[in-house]
Amino acid sequence: MEGLWLGFKRVLVGAPLATSQLIEERLSKLKALAVFSSDMLSSSAYATEEILLILLLAGTVALKWSSPIAFAIAALVAVVALSYSQVIRGYPGGGGSYAVAKANLGTLPGLLAGASLVVDYTLTVAVSTAAGVAAIISAFPELHDLRIELAVGSVAVLTLANLRGIRESGTVFAIPAYFFIVSLTALIVTGLVRLALGHDLTAETPPHVIAEGGQTVGLFLILRAFSSGSAALTGIEAVSNGVPSFKPPEARNANVTLAWMAGILAFFFLGLTVLAYQLDVTPSETKTVVAQVAQGVFGTTPLFYIVQVTTTLILILAANTSFAGLPALASVMARDRFLPRQFAFRGDRLAFSNGIIALGLASAALLILFQAETHALIPLYALGVFVGFTLSQAGMVWHWHRDPSPAARASLVVNAVGAVATGVVAVIIGVTKFVDGAWITVGAIAFLTFLFARIHHHYRRVKEQLELRPMAPAVPAPPRDDRDRGRPVVVPVDELNQAVLRTLEYARTISNNVTAVHVTDEIEEGEALRDRWEGTVADIPIVIIESPYRSLLAPMLAYIDAVDRLDPGTYITVVLPEFVPAHIWEGLLHNQSAVRLKRALLRRPNTVVIDVPYHLQP
């Protein structure tokens, strides 16, 4: 059964990649643009519509405000992009808002930034997929009742594609991303040129037009429209989270890609908003604004359907920005012990598989809960990302404040302007959308922040209980007399701690032929462990095994097989150090490697498996 599963997994995900191939999996600027910009670029397909929906509450006469609002948001795009270029310069190791806020403002602001981005990335997948399905339904209305199945199926495909590795997913997704760029550029340029030449372009009245409201045009309504349109900025921070995914020079390539992204987004967003106003587009329940603009410019020619198909693809693939950004962010937070350690491990294809799977499941749950309706999800959207923006820029202000160089003064001004601008937008979004659903986002951010703190508290308590106590220097081991050697005993070890010392103490009582084995994919880390080991445990040798494919089971079983071949038929005893958490839920925070190894060893003949539990205190 296990062999069947491995074969099936290889077909779906691909053959494992060695850790040494990680540099080959990095992205060029062209592929990175497709991977990281999909979210930003796709938002131009629905951000204009969200502005019009709010303005329509005051009647069609209020739609004239759409263009000024769009220009204000385009200016905000420029400010935020310039600010994040400073983040990339200052923190090329990735982590984005979380890393900047934690390093400069403290742990709590860092956790708030991390929680905000986790919420935003999850909502990005849900919103983008729902918007992509809406574009399909605009062309094929008979699919409306299947929107949830289509959305969840799209998330499943994206999850699987990303499990195959970031370079391969970048190659797959680059084609539709660039088709979208070409088709939307053609739409906007053609529409603007035809208007300039005096052509009479007017969109047909769509079915299921959304009724006008009776409100008056006031500051609050303008601010609501502005906050809804600000969803266009979501995804702009993904590049700063994924800087290590770029080919060298990483920071420079990331900044060039960010500049491309911001410029293309501003052109698309402004172009669509201006065309929508000039063509008298009216929001509809079943026909998107992009579909109405495309039909008004191209008619029902093949070009209209090309725009619809490429828009659908980019909206669904926009979720890929989150699949590139969130797992990378989660890996950084896991290394800091604010998320389970499993999120820091790379899978068979060198992707952060656990983060990818968790994101896919969470976003699918949102789509089911909100019936894959874009308008139901939008009120939850954008607040998280602007909270992250603000904390990141405020952190960078403090970062440059500590730098006495003249160049740092200019950078400080850039980030200060970014912090004020994004902070104002965050307040506007929170106030104008709180009742509509932003309260859910606020609650989710607060809960995740609390959860991260609790996880870190658990890891800190585990470290305190497992760390070695001061002890006398190790006494050199006496020479071994191979004639008196007992049956072989193998002790797998991950690190040197109290649980391991207690296990070794037991192993000594059953044999004088004990060997510790450490499997690692980082040989430098293994050699550092050897140095600590030889200074602490002199009488038991340690064997360091390099695992190029990051697997524990295969190298460990191969070592045991090699020991068996030295004396065939002899019983081999494997003594496993296993600490037992005080609460059941805490077991989820550990990789359960002892359990998986024990399960594999129980099927091996002439093998005795012994557990030495180490009970952790609450």
Sequence and secondary structure as in RCSB ss.txt:
>XXXX:A:sequence
MEGLWLGFKRVLVGAPLATSQLIEERLSKLKALAVFSSDMLSSSAYATEEILLILLLAGTVALKWSSPIAFAIAA
LVAVVALSYSQVIRGYPGGGGSYAVAKANLGTLPGLLAGASLVVDYTLTVAVSTAAGVAAIISAFPELHDLRIEL
AVGSVAVLTLANLRGIRESGTVFAIPAYFFIVSLTALIVTGLVRLALGHDLTAETPPHVIAEGGQTVGLFLILRA
FSSGSAALTGIEAVSNGVPSFKPPEARNANVTLAWMAGILAFFFLGLTVLAYQLDVTPSETKTVVAQVAQGVFGT
TPLFYIVQVTTTLILILAANTSFAGLPALASVMARDRFLPRQFAFRGDRLAFSNGIIALGLASAALLILFQAETH
ALIPLYALGVFVGFTLSQAGMVWHWHRDPSPAARASLVVNAVGAVATGVVAVIIGVTKFVDGAWITVGAIAFLTF
LFARIHHHYRRVKEQLELRPMAPAVPAPPRDDRDRGRPVVVPVDELNQAVLRTLEYARTISNNVTAVHVTDEIEE
GEALRDRWEGTVADIPIVIIESPYRSLLAPMLAYIDAVDRLDPGTYITVVLPEFVPAHIWEGLLHNQSAVRLKRA
LLRRPNTVVIDVPYHLQP
>XXXX:A:secstr
 HHHHHHHHHHHH S   GGGGGGG B HHHHHHHHHHHHHHHTTTHHHHHHHHHGGG GGGGGGHHHHHHHHHH
HHHHHHHHHHHHHHH TTS HHHHHHHHHH HHHHHHHHHHHHHHHHHHHHHHHHHHHHHHHHH GGGGGGHHHH
HHHHHHHHHHHHHT HHHHHHHHHHHHHHHHHHHHHHHHHHHHHHHTT        SSB         HHHHHHH
HHHHGGGGTTTTHHHHTGGGB SSHHHHHHHHHHHHHHHHHHHHHHHHHHHHHTT   BSSS HHHHHHHHHHTT
SHHHHHHHHHHHHHHHHTHHHHHHHHHHHHHHHHHTTSS GGGG   TTSS HHHHHHHHHHHHHHHHHTTT HH
HHGGGSSHHHHHHHHHHHHHHHHHHHT  SHHHHHHHHHHHHHHHHHHHHHHHHHHHHIIIIIHHHHHHHHHHHH
HHHHHHHHHHHHHHHHS              GGG  S EEEE SS SHHHHHHHHHHHHH S EEEEEEES HHH
HHHHHHHHHHH  SS EEEEE TT  SHHHHHHHHHHHHHHSTT  EEEEEEEEE SSGGGGGGS  HHHHHHHH
HTTSTTEEEEEEEEE   
